[in-house]
Amino acid sequence: MVTIGAAEALSKLADLLDRVEAGEEVTITRDGKPIARLTPAPKEAPAEKAIEEMSPEEAFQELLKLREHMTLGGIDWRDLRDEGRR
C-alpha cells in the first residue's frame, strides 16, 4: 500500500489513479493522519439480459429466482389474506 500526503497526491493524481487501476491501494494523509483511501473499483458484473429480451420461460425463471429472496418479515401470507377478508 502506498501512503502519500494530500498536497503531493494532488500533483500526482494521474499516476496514483494508474497505480490504483493496477490493483494497488493508496492512503492519502494530511498532517500525517490518514484521511482517505483510494482502492480499485469492483469489477462490474456482466450485464444481465433485459427482461424484454427474454423468452417467456426465461422471464418466468428470473421471477422465481427473485421470489426466493423476498420475505414478508416473518408475517404469514395467510394472515394477510385473512386480515384483508375482514
N, C-alpha and C positions, 0 to 999 in steps of 0.2 A: 504494500500500500504506500502511496506517495502522500507526503504531507507538505503543504505549501501555504505561505502567507497570502492573505487576501489581495494585497497590492500586486504581488508577483503573479497571482492567479489571473488577475485582470489582464496583465500584459501577455500572458502565455495561454490564454483560453483555448485557442485553436489547437495547440499542442496537447493540452490537457484533455480536450474532447477526443482527440485521436487515441490517446492512451486509454481512456475510458471505453471507447468503442472496441479497443483491442482486448478488453476484459479487466483492466486494472481499476482499482478504486482510488479515489483522490480525496483526501481530507483537507479542507480549507480552514485555516486558523486566523484568528485576529488576536493580537497581543498574546500569542502562544496558546490560546484556548481554541479547541475545535468549535467551529460554528456551522459547518456544512460538510456534506459528503457527496461526491459525485460517484454514482455507480452505474454500470451498464444497464440499459433498459431491458426488461424481459423480452425474450424472443416472442414475436407475435405468433399466435396460433394460426394455422391455415384458415383462410376464410371459409366459413360454413356456407353450405348451399342455401340460397334463399328459398323460402317456402314456396314461392311462386314457380320455382324451377323443379320442384319435386313432383314425383308421381303421387297419386292419392295414397298409395301404400306407404311410400317413404314419409309423407307428411304425417300419416297416422302413427307410424313407428316413432317419429320425433315427439309427437304429443304424448305417447306412452312413456317415453324417457322423461319428459318434463314432469309428468304426473308422479313419478317415483319420488321427486324431491319436494312435492307440495304437501303441506300439512295444514290442519285446522287448529294447530296449537293445543292439541290434546282434547279438543271437542269432538264428540262423535257426530257424524253426519246425520244419524237417525234422530239425535236430539234436536238438531237444527230443523230437520224436516217436521218433526212433531211440534216444535215451537211455532213454525210457520202455519200449521194447520189449526192452531188455537184461535 
